[in-house]
Amino acid sequence: MKKMIKYLMRLGVLALAFSSCQTPDSLQRTVDKTVPDVYQDSGDTTNAANVIRADFFTDPYLQALIDTALQHNQELQITLMEIQIGSFEVNARKGEYLPSVGLGAGAGLDKTARYTPLGANEATTDIRSGTVMPDPVPDYFVGAFASWEVDIWHKLRNAKKAAFSRFLSSVEGQNFMVTNLVAEIANTYYELLALDSQLEIVRRNIAIQSNALITVRLQKQSARATELAVRRFEAQVLKTKSMEFELKQRIIETENQINFLLGRFPQRVARNPSPFLDLDLFDVQAGIPIQLLENRPDIRGAELRMAATHLDVKSAKAQFYPTLDITAAIGLNAFQPDLFLKTPESMLFSLAGNLAAPLINRKAIEAAFQSANARQVQAVYAYEQTLLKAYIEVANQLSNLENLDQSYDLLSDQVDALTESIDISNDLFRSARADYMEVLLTQRDALESTFDLIETKKKQLNARINMYRSLGGGWE
């Protein structure tokens, strides 16, 4: 009968293990990493993202601002702390599949009733050493204990690898933040230089318009101009002066935006005193699209997150399989401390193994497994979306660079023509061969066209910076 019971128990364990090994099907979604061989209308093979940041941004003032921001920007420092938190999680996952060993000590007091089997047994027990058992009986213990879940199916190892992949993904996220931070500082810096140039032009136009106002007042005194002309010139001068204060405010705000990125309180931002329109445009090579997989931190981060979800699926699948837990303990136990050293009588040890498989809660495990599958497919789509977005960003910037260069050439010719027309209109006005409206319109058009030229120059610089960022440059 006993043999039959043992036989049935073994069959039950085998059936339990077999049922636990049956897992639901996984969702399948193959990642697509293919990109076009070249960018449209681009034959570059060298990628500007491989250029060292200091060689790309040659302005020493801008380099100093970027270096300060990388040390003191608060958002970047918060991200660095998150990376440290991620490294601690990796260590925690690593500790889960290693044996757990600890030391323990304890003391207690036990009074067993005399008229019980245990009490009667203690009363008749002969210690043989001459030691009288006290009543009640103290209990002292000191020893070591260990437990270990044998990672047969690599459930814990895969969880650790997934945590490590997410840690590496957070590092790539920090690199991507550095790329965006460098680009934002550079764009804001050149916006500040553009505002300085616009302010200088406004002040120069105020001087020109003030001289024209003096001329029209003299002409009025000699009855060659009317009060209307004087008032129109005065209004134009006042309007241009108001633009000066608007630009001053924008300069303050732009400086403080840079100060915020640098993690410091408002102060003047040191910058290049050279004329803005004379700044050289740095060259940018797009390279080939496949280089985005190597240079873009956000693409590499998405790929690492995708790898982490793949490991999560493996770890979740292992939950269906039986687990083997091993526990062990060794120590000294006696009812008097001086009996600890009387071995082997005071020594105790234990060793046990436990094999268990899920049966009742399979629905919960299956739900966790299907969730891990869905997150894996989601990560694949996120990776493909990141790759597509990166390619489109580069393609847009390539087109933007070409169109801005052509637009700048045309605007430059327009500014030259209008600048010459100011002197011509003033000469004609003095000789009464042109009325005051022609002078005013010429001055207004020249000012607006110069502003447009500066704005286009700034867009050219911004487009090159954004191209550098889109290619994956800026972080080192």
PLY file of the C-alpha trace (Angstrom):
ply
format ascii 1.0
element vertex 476
property float x
property float y
property float z
element edge 475
property int vertex1
property int vertex2
end_header
0.00 0.00 0.00
2.81 2.39 0.90
4.56 1.61 -2.37
1.35 2.36 -4.26
1.01 5.75 -2.51
4.63 6.65 -3.30
4.10 5.62 -6.92
1.00 7.79 -7.23
2.79 10.72 -5.63
5.61 10.43 -8.17
3.10 10.34 -11.02
1.45 13.45 -9.58
4.78 15.30 -9.44
5.57 14.34 -13.03
2.11 15.43 -14.20
2.53 18.70 -12.33
5.89 19.35 -13.93
4.59 18.46 -17.39
1.60 20.76 -17.07
3.79 23.59 -15.87
6.05 23.30 -18.92
3.18 24.01 -21.30
3.43 27.71 -22.20
1.26 29.86 -24.47
2.54 30.96 -27.85
4.66 34.09 -28.13
3.73 37.09 -30.24
6.00 37.43 -33.24
7.19 40.76 -34.69
10.49 40.84 -36.57
12.33 44.14 -36.33
13.06 45.95 -39.60
16.42 47.75 -39.56
16.63 48.46 -43.27
17.17 52.05 -44.38
17.84 53.55 -47.82
21.41 53.27 -49.05
21.87 57.03 -49.42
19.96 60.18 -48.63
18.09 61.77 -51.48
20.36 64.02 -53.57
23.32 63.29 -51.28
26.47 61.42 -52.18
28.35 61.98 -48.91
30.07 59.05 -47.27
31.59 60.91 -44.30
29.30 61.59 -41.37
29.82 64.90 -39.56
28.67 63.28 -36.30
32.05 61.56 -36.14
33.75 64.95 -35.84
34.83 65.94 -32.34
32.55 68.59 -30.87
35.40 71.07 -30.30
36.37 70.78 -33.97
32.81 71.39 -35.13
32.05 74.36 -32.85
35.24 76.39 -33.29
33.97 79.54 -31.53
35.87 79.61 -28.18
33.04 81.51 -26.48
30.55 78.84 -27.52
32.91 76.04 -26.44
33.19 77.59 -22.98
29.40 77.81 -22.67
28.95 74.17 -23.70
31.61 72.97 -21.25
29.96 74.89 -18.41
26.53 73.49 -19.24
27.79 69.90 -19.30
29.07 70.38 -15.76
26.25 72.36 -14.16
23.02 71.80 -16.12
20.52 70.53 -13.53
18.46 68.39 -15.89
21.60 66.61 -17.06
22.68 66.01 -13.46
19.24 64.53 -12.68
19.68 62.14 -15.59
23.11 61.12 -14.29
21.53 60.27 -10.94
18.91 58.15 -12.72
21.74 56.26 -14.40
23.25 55.54 -11.00
19.88 54.29 -9.79
19.78 51.99 -12.82
23.21 50.57 -11.95
21.98 49.77 -8.44
19.01 47.89 -9.93
21.42 45.81 -12.02
23.33 44.87 -8.87
20.07 44.00 -7.14
19.04 41.72 -10.01
22.46 40.09 -9.94
22.06 39.32 -6.24
18.76 37.54 -6.83
20.30 34.52 -8.55
23.26 34.22 -6.16
22.95 32.18 -2.92
21.75 34.14 0.08
23.91 33.49 3.18
23.39 34.99 6.61
24.43 34.69 10.22
21.98 34.50 13.11
21.84 34.17 16.84
18.93 33.78 19.19
17.86 33.01 22.73
14.60 31.83 24.23
12.91 30.21 27.18
10.64 27.18 27.00
8.47 25.63 29.74
6.87 22.39 28.68
4.00 20.92 30.67
5.09 17.84 32.66
2.10 15.71 31.75
2.64 15.85 28.00
4.59 13.48 25.79
7.31 16.08 25.26
7.44 17.04 28.95
7.57 13.41 30.06
10.34 12.74 27.54
12.41 15.67 28.81
11.96 14.55 32.41
13.31 11.08 31.68
16.13 12.17 29.36
19.61 11.40 30.66
22.15 13.97 29.50
24.94 11.62 30.68
27.34 14.50 31.08
26.23 15.22 34.58
24.53 18.40 33.49
21.15 18.97 35.02
18.54 20.28 32.59
17.03 23.46 34.01
13.32 24.03 34.22
12.16 26.07 32.38
14.61 25.26 29.59
16.60 28.10 27.99
17.44 27.84 24.32
20.54 29.44 22.78
21.38 29.32 19.11
24.13 30.69 16.86
24.78 29.62 13.30
24.67 30.30 9.59
21.88 29.71 7.14
21.67 29.84 3.34
19.03 29.70 0.66
19.38 29.47 -3.11
16.93 29.32 -5.94
18.71 27.29 -8.59
18.27 29.28 -11.79
17.67 26.25 -13.99
15.72 28.09 -16.70
17.78 31.33 -16.54
14.77 33.23 -15.25
16.83 35.34 -12.85
19.81 35.70 -15.20
17.58 36.99 -18.00
15.99 39.45 -15.58
19.47 40.68 -14.67
20.46 40.99 -18.34
17.24 42.91 -19.05
18.03 45.32 -16.22
21.54 45.77 -17.59
20.18 46.52 -21.08
17.87 49.14 -19.60
20.83 50.59 -17.73
22.76 50.90 -20.99
19.65 52.43 -22.57
19.59 55.07 -19.83
23.24 55.83 -20.62
22.26 56.35 -24.26
19.42 58.55 -23.05
21.97 60.68 -21.25
24.05 60.87 -24.44
20.95 61.93 -26.38
20.27 64.61 -23.79
23.83 65.88 -24.18
23.31 66.06 -27.95
20.13 68.10 -27.54
21.67 70.30 -24.85
24.69 71.13 -27.01
22.43 71.91 -29.98
20.12 74.08 -27.87
23.01 76.10 -26.44
24.55 76.58 -29.89
21.23 77.64 -31.44
20.52 80.07 -28.59
24.06 81.44 -28.77
23.74 82.27 -32.46
20.30 83.75 -31.82
21.98 86.06 -29.31
24.60 87.07 -31.89
21.83 87.73 -34.41
20.01 89.98 -31.94
23.24 91.90 -31.28
23.61 92.44 -35.01
20.01 93.58 -35.35
20.46 96.01 -32.46
23.53 97.48 -34.11
21.66 97.90 -37.40
18.72 99.55 -35.62
21.04 102.04 -33.95
22.69 102.77 -37.29
19.28 103.31 -38.86
18.30 105.63 -36.03
21.30 107.78 -36.89
20.41 107.77 -40.61
16.77 108.58 -39.93
17.70 111.31 -37.46
19.89 112.95 -40.11
17.00 112.72 -42.58
14.72 114.32 -39.97
17.15 117.22 -39.60
17.18 117.63 -43.36
13.39 117.70 -43.70
13.10 120.23 -40.87
15.54 122.52 -42.68
13.56 122.06 -45.87
10.39 123.03 -44.05
12.01 126.22 -42.85
12.82 127.04 -46.46
9.29 126.07 -47.55
10.53 123.08 -49.51
8.73 120.55 -47.25
5.55 120.43 -45.25
4.75 119.73 -41.61
3.35 116.37 -42.71
6.74 115.28 -43.95
8.33 116.33 -40.65
5.77 114.37 -38.64
6.18 111.25 -40.76
9.96 111.34 -40.33
9.55 111.89 -36.57
7.18 108.91 -36.37
9.65 106.73 -38.25
12.47 107.70 -35.87
10.30 106.99 -32.82
9.26 103.61 -34.21
12.86 102.62 -34.84
13.85 103.73 -31.33
11.08 101.56 -29.85
12.51 98.62 -31.80
15.81 99.24 -30.02
14.23 98.64 -26.61
12.38 95.57 -27.84
15.66 94.11 -29.04
17.35 94.93 -25.72
14.65 92.97 -23.91
14.98 90.01 -26.25
18.75 90.05 -25.69
18.25 89.93 -21.92
15.81 87.05 -22.24
18.09 85.12 -24.61
21.06 85.62 -22.28
19.02 84.33 -19.37
17.90 81.35 -21.41
21.56 80.48 -21.89
22.22 81.09 -18.19
19.43 78.69 -17.32
20.91 76.00 -19.55
24.26 76.61 -17.86
22.69 76.26 -14.41
23.64 79.74 -13.19
21.91 82.96 -12.21
21.44 85.81 -14.73
24.63 87.47 -15.88
26.10 88.79 -19.09
27.04 86.11 -21.58
30.46 86.57 -23.16
30.25 86.19 -26.92
32.01 86.67 -30.21
32.28 90.40 -31.10
32.78 89.72 -34.82
30.08 90.91 -37.25
27.36 88.30 -37.40
27.05 88.30 -41.18
30.80 87.63 -41.46
30.66 84.37 -39.49
31.79 81.33 -41.42
29.35 78.50 -42.05
30.77 75.17 -40.92
30.54 72.26 -43.31
28.24 69.32 -42.55
28.41 65.93 -44.29
25.40 63.66 -43.97
27.20 60.39 -44.64
25.04 57.34 -45.35
21.83 56.44 -43.48
23.19 53.20 -41.98
25.57 55.33 -39.88
22.57 56.59 -37.91
22.40 53.16 -36.22
25.87 53.76 -34.80
25.82 57.50 -34.08
22.29 58.29 -32.86
22.03 57.66 -29.10
18.23 57.50 -29.23
18.35 54.71 -31.85
20.86 52.72 -29.83
18.78 53.29 -26.72
15.64 52.05 -28.47
17.54 48.96 -29.63
18.69 48.24 -26.07
15.16 48.64 -24.73
13.98 46.23 -27.42
16.62 43.72 -26.30
15.51 44.16 -22.68
11.89 43.34 -23.52
13.05 40.22 -25.39
14.80 39.06 -22.21
11.70 39.93 -20.20
9.72 37.50 -22.34
12.23 34.74 -21.64
12.13 35.49 -17.92
8.32 35.52 -17.89
8.21 32.24 -19.80
10.43 30.60 -17.18
7.74 31.31 -14.57
5.78 28.37 -15.99
8.57 25.91 -15.21
9.27 24.23 -11.85
11.59 26.02 -9.44
14.19 24.34 -7.28
14.96 25.95 -3.92
17.79 24.70 -1.71
18.04 25.68 1.94
20.78 24.86 4.40
21.73 25.71 7.96
24.54 24.88 10.35
25.15 26.06 13.89
25.34 25.37 17.59
22.31 24.91 19.82
22.23 24.25 23.58
20.34 25.19 26.70
23.53 26.62 28.29
26.16 28.80 26.56
29.04 26.77 27.98
27.71 23.69 26.18
28.23 25.26 22.73
31.76 23.91 22.46
30.77 20.38 23.36
30.53 19.06 19.86
29.17 17.17 18.09
26.35 17.03 20.68
25.58 20.77 20.39
25.92 20.90 16.60
22.94 21.01 14.27
22.67 21.19 10.51
20.01 20.88 7.88
19.86 20.56 4.11
16.64 20.52 2.11
15.55 20.85 -1.48
12.14 21.94 -2.65
10.75 21.48 -6.16
7.56 23.38 -6.93
5.63 24.19 -10.08
2.71 26.61 -10.58
-0.69 25.02 -10.93
-3.50 27.12 -9.49
-2.11 30.56 -10.40
-1.25 29.84 -14.03
-3.68 32.50 -15.25
-1.75 35.22 -13.47
1.56 33.93 -14.84
0.07 33.67 -18.34
-1.18 37.26 -18.12
2.29 38.46 -17.11
3.79 36.48 -19.99
1.38 37.97 -22.55
2.07 41.46 -21.18
5.80 40.91 -21.64
5.10 39.78 -25.22
3.04 42.87 -25.94
5.77 45.14 -24.52
8.30 43.40 -26.75
6.21 44.08 -29.88
5.68 47.63 -28.66
9.45 48.09 -28.30
9.98 46.86 -31.86
7.54 49.43 -33.23
9.16 52.12 -31.07
12.58 51.24 -32.49
11.33 51.37 -36.08
9.60 54.69 -35.38
12.80 56.14 -33.88
14.82 55.02 -36.90
12.28 56.47 -39.35
12.12 59.75 -37.44
15.91 60.06 -37.47
16.09 59.48 -41.23
13.35 62.05 -41.92
15.06 64.62 -39.68
18.27 64.32 -41.68
16.43 64.42 -45.01
14.56 67.58 -43.96
17.73 69.30 -42.82
19.52 68.43 -46.05
16.77 70.14 -48.04
16.70 73.02 -45.58
20.43 73.65 -45.95
20.23 73.86 -49.73
17.19 76.17 -49.79
18.58 78.48 -47.10
21.89 78.88 -48.95
20.06 79.93 -52.12
17.75 82.24 -50.19
20.69 83.91 -48.44
22.41 84.72 -51.73
19.29 86.43 -53.09
18.66 88.36 -49.86
22.28 89.50 -49.79
21.89 91.03 -53.24
18.64 92.65 -52.15
20.29 94.23 -49.09
23.13 95.61 -51.20
20.66 97.17 -53.61
18.50 98.71 -50.88
21.51 99.99 -48.94
22.66 101.88 -52.03
19.12 103.15 -52.61
19.14 104.87 -49.20
21.94 107.20 -50.24
20.32 107.72 -53.63
16.92 108.56 -52.15
18.48 111.01 -49.67
20.37 112.78 -52.45
17.23 113.01 -54.60
15.23 114.29 -51.63
17.73 117.04 -50.93
17.54 118.15 -54.57
13.72 117.94 -54.51
13.69 115.22 -57.11
12.05 112.68 -54.73
9.36 113.13 -52.10
9.68 112.13 -48.43
7.56 108.98 -48.86
10.14 107.48 -51.21
12.83 108.14 -48.62
10.77 106.60 -45.81
9.84 103.53 -47.82
13.43 103.01 -48.90
14.69 103.22 -45.32
11.98 100.84 -44.10
12.62 98.32 -46.86
16.36 98.42 -46.27
15.92 97.82 -42.54
13.50 94.94 -43.09
15.66 93.30 -45.73
18.72 93.50 -43.47
16.73 91.92 -40.66
15.64 89.18 -43.06
19.25 88.62 -44.10
20.35 88.28 -40.46
17.44 85.94 -39.77
18.38 83.80 -42.76
22.00 83.70 -41.63
20.84 82.53 -38.21
18.67 79.86 -39.84
21.66 78.69 -41.84
23.67 78.24 -38.65
20.72 76.61 -36.89
20.21 74.21 -39.80
23.84 73.09 -39.61
23.62 72.64 -35.85
20.38 70.70 -36.19
21.91 68.56 -38.92
24.86 67.81 -36.64
22.40 66.85 -33.90
20.21 64.78 -36.24
23.25 62.82 -37.39
23.97 61.91 -33.76
26.79 64.33 -32.99
27.39 66.48 -29.94
28.01 63.82 -27.29
31.44 62.42 -26.58
0 1
1 2
2 3
3 4
4 5
5 6
6 7
7 8
8 9
9 10
10 11
11 12
12 13
13 14
14 15
15 16
16 17
17 18
18 19
19 20
20 21
21 22
22 23
23 24
24 25
25 26
26 27
27 28
28 29
29 30
30 31
31 32
32 33
33 34
34 35
35 36
36 37
37 38
38 39
39 40
40 41
41 42
42 43
43 44
44 45
45 46
46 47
47 48
48 49
49 50
50 51
51 52
52 53
53 54
54 55
55 56
56 57
57 58
58 59
59 60
60 61
61 62
62 63
63 64
64 65
65 66
66 67
67 68
68 69
69 70
70 71
71 72
72 73
73 74
74 75
75 76
76 77
77 78
78 79
79 80
80 81
81 82
82 83
83 84
84 85
85 86
86 87
87 88
88 89
89 90
90 91
91 92
92 93
93 94
94 95
95 96
96 97
97 98
98 99
99 100
100 101
101 102
102 103
103 104
104 105
105 106
106 107
107 108
108 109
109 110
110 111
111 112
112 113
113 114
114 115
115 116
116 117
117 118
118 119
119 120
120 121
121 122
122 123
123 124
124 125
125 126
126 127
127 128
128 129
129 130
130 131
131 132
132 133
133 134
134 135
135 136
136 137
137 138
138 139
139 140
140 141
141 142
142 143
143 144
144 145
145 146
146 147
147 148
148 149
149 150
150 151
151 152
152 153
153 154
154 155
155 156
156 157
157 158
158 159
159 160
160 161
161 162
162 163
163 164
164 165
165 166
166 167
167 168
168 169
169 170
170 171
171 172
172 173
173 174
174 175
175 176
176 177
177 178
178 179
179 180
180 181
181 182
182 183
183 184
184 185
185 186
186 187
187 188
188 189
189 190
190 191
191 192
192 193
193 194
194 195
195 196
196 197
197 198
198 199
199 200
200 201
201 202
202 203
203 204
204 205
205 206
206 207
207 208
208 209
209 210
210 211
211 212
212 213
213 214
214 215
215 216
216 217
217 218
218 219
219 220
220 221
221 222
222 223
223 224
224 225
225 226
226 227
227 228
228 229
229 230
230 231
231 232
232 233
233 234
234 235
235 236
236 237
237 238
238 239
239 240
240 241
241 242
242 243
243 244
244 245
245 246
246 247
247 248
248 249
249 250
250 251
251 252
252 253
253 254
254 255
255 256
256 257
257 258
258 259
259 260
260 261
261 262
262 263
263 264
264 265
265 266
266 267
267 268
268 269
269 270
270 271
271 272
272 273
273 274
274 275
275 276
276 277
277 278
278 279
279 280
280 281
281 282
282 283
283 284
284 285
285 286
286 287
287 288
288 289
289 290
290 291
291 292
292 293
293 294
294 295
295 296
296 297
297 298
298 299
299 300
300 301
301 302
302 303
303 304
304 305
305 306
306 307
307 308
308 309
309 310
310 311
311 312
312 313
313 314
314 315
315 316
316 317
317 318
318 319
319 320
320 321
321 322
322 323
323 324
324 325
325 326
326 327
327 328
328 329
329 330
330 331
331 332
332 333
333 334
334 335
335 336
336 337
337 338
338 339
339 340
340 341
341 342
342 343
343 344
344 345
345 346
346 347
347 348
348 349
349 350
350 351
351 352
352 353
353 354
354 355
355 356
356 357
357 358
358 359
359 360
360 361
361 362
362 363
363 364
364 365
365 366
366 367
367 368
368 369
369 370
370 371
371 372
372 373
373 374
374 375
375 376
376 377
377 378
378 379
379 380
380 381
381 382
382 383
383 384
384 385
385 386
386 387
387 388
388 389
389 390
390 391
391 392
392 393
393 394
394 395
395 396
396 397
397 398
398 399
399 400
400 401
401 402
402 403
403 404
404 405
405 406
406 407
407 408
408 409
409 410
410 411
411 412
412 413
413 414
414 415
415 416
416 417
417 418
418 419
419 420
420 421
421 422
422 423
423 424
424 425
425 426
426 427
427 428
428 429
429 430
430 431
431 432
432 433
433 434
434 435
435 436
436 437
437 438
438 439
439 440
440 441
441 442
442 443
443 444
444 445
445 446
446 447
447 448
448 449
449 450
450 451
451 452
452 453
453 454
454 455
455 456
456 457
457 458
458 459
459 460
460 461
461 462
462 463
463 464
464 465
465 466
466 467
467 468
468 469
469 470
470 471
471 472
472 473
473 474
474 475
